[in-house]
Amino acid sequence: MKRSQVPLIFLLAAFLLVPALAEKKPPVQLATVNFLVVRDENGKPVRNAAVVLHPVEDNGKQSRGGIELKTDPDGKANYDGVPYGKMRIQVLAPGFQTAGNDYDISHPDEEITIKLKRPDKQYSIYEDHTNDKQQKDQKPQ
């Protein structure tokens, strides 16, 4: 065997052995997540609400990336191919408070219902609030 062929044989052997010795990763489990977005006060569906999904890392921080879905007229949205693990889900709709929570995706089919609330009355420093304190101090009879 010629001297120039020896390094070539070792190089070829290394390329063949490395993939065989590499640790195989388990397949990523994926789920189908179905969302239902309704009004808190009467349970009616909220159409055209934005449902935003973000993966959450082990340390609790939100990962980069994510996906945004829109609800249909029945308040429903779904997404196939969500990896198992923690997901931060936020729902935004005009005229409602933003809702958000972390969910653990651990089943092939997940059903998530989100109830949106109307915003509370805003407090203004320009209004007279002298009666507010008196009303709180009065005990109901």
C-alpha positions in Angstrom: 0.0 0.0 0.0 1.3 3.4 -0.9 1.9 6.0 1.8 -0.6 8.4 0.2 -3.4 5.9 0.6 -3.0 5.3 4.4 -4.4 8.8 5.4 -7.2 8.5 2.9 -8.2 5.1 4.4 -8.2 6.5 8.0 -10.2 9.5 6.8 -12.8 7.3 5.1 -13.0 5.1 8.2 -13.6 8.1 10.4 -16.4 9.4 8.2 -18.1 6.0 8.3 -17.7 5.5 12.1 -18.7 8.9 13.4 -22.4 8.7 12.3 -22.7 5.2 13.6 -21.3 6.2 17.0 -23.4 9.4 17.2 -26.2 9.3 19.7 -29.6 9.2 18.1 -32.1 11.7 19.4 -35.6 10.5 20.2 -38.3 11.8 17.9 -39.9 15.1 18.9 -43.5 14.5 20.0 -46.0 16.9 18.5 -49.5 17.9 19.5 -52.6 19.4 18.0 -53.8 22.4 20.1 -57.4 23.6 19.8 -58.3 27.0 21.2 -61.7 28.4 22.1 -61.8 32.1 23.0 -65.0 33.3 24.7 -66.2 36.4 26.6 -66.0 36.0 30.3 -69.4 37.6 31.0 -71.6 35.6 28.7 -69.5 32.8 27.1 -70.1 34.1 23.6 -67.2 33.5 21.1 -64.7 36.2 20.3 -63.9 36.4 16.6 -60.7 37.6 15.1 -58.8 37.4 18.4 -55.0 37.0 18.1 -53.7 33.8 19.8 -49.9 34.0 20.1 -47.8 30.9 21.0 -44.3 31.2 22.3 -42.1 28.2 23.5 -40.8 28.6 27.1 -37.3 27.4 28.0 -36.5 25.3 31.1 -35.5 28.4 33.0 -38.9 30.0 32.4 -37.9 32.5 29.9 -39.8 32.9 26.6 -37.9 31.6 23.6 -37.4 33.6 20.4 -39.9 33.0 17.7 -43.5 31.9 18.0 -46.6 31.9 15.9 -49.8 34.0 15.8 -53.2 32.6 14.9 -56.6 34.3 14.5 -59.9 32.9 15.8 -62.7 32.2 13.4 -66.3 33.6 13.8 -66.9 30.7 16.3 -63.9 31.8 18.5 -61.9 28.8 17.5 -58.3 28.4 16.3 -56.1 25.4 16.1 -52.5 24.5 15.3 -51.0 21.1 14.4 -47.3 20.4 15.2 -46.9 22.1 18.6 -43.9 20.4 20.4 -44.6 18.9 23.8 -43.4 21.1 26.7 -44.3 24.5 28.1 -45.9 27.1 25.9 -46.7 30.7 26.7 -50.1 31.6 25.2 -51.3 35.1 24.9 -54.7 36.3 23.5 -55.3 39.8 22.3 -58.6 41.2 21.1 -59.8 44.8 20.7 -62.0 45.9 23.6 -60.7 43.1 26.0 -57.9 42.7 28.5 -54.9 40.8 27.2 -54.9 37.2 28.6 -51.8 35.2 29.0 -50.6 32.1 30.7 -48.1 29.2 30.5 -49.5 25.8 29.5 -47.9 22.4 29.6 -48.5 20.6 26.3 -48.3 16.9 27.2 -51.1 15.2 25.2 -51.5 14.6 21.4 -54.8 16.7 21.5 -55.0 19.7 23.8 -58.2 21.7 24.3 -57.6 25.2 25.8 -60.5 27.6 26.6 -59.6 31.2 27.3 -62.1 33.7 28.8 -61.5 37.3 28.0 -62.6 40.1 30.3 -63.6 43.6 29.5 -61.2 46.2 30.8 -61.9 47.8 34.2 -62.9 51.4 34.5 -59.8 53.6 34.4 -58.9 55.8 37.3 -58.3 59.5 36.4 -56.5 61.9 38.6 -58.4 64.7 37.0 -61.8 63.6 38.4 -63.2 64.3 41.9 -62.8 61.2 44.0 -63.9 62.5 47.4 -66.9 60.3 47.5 -65.0 57.2 46.6 -63.4 56.9 50.1 -66.6 57.6 51.9 -68.4 54.8 49.9 -65.6 52.3 50.8 -65.8 53.2 54.5 -69.5 52.6 54.7 -70.5 49.1 55.7 -73.3 47.4 54.0 -76.3 46.6 56.2 
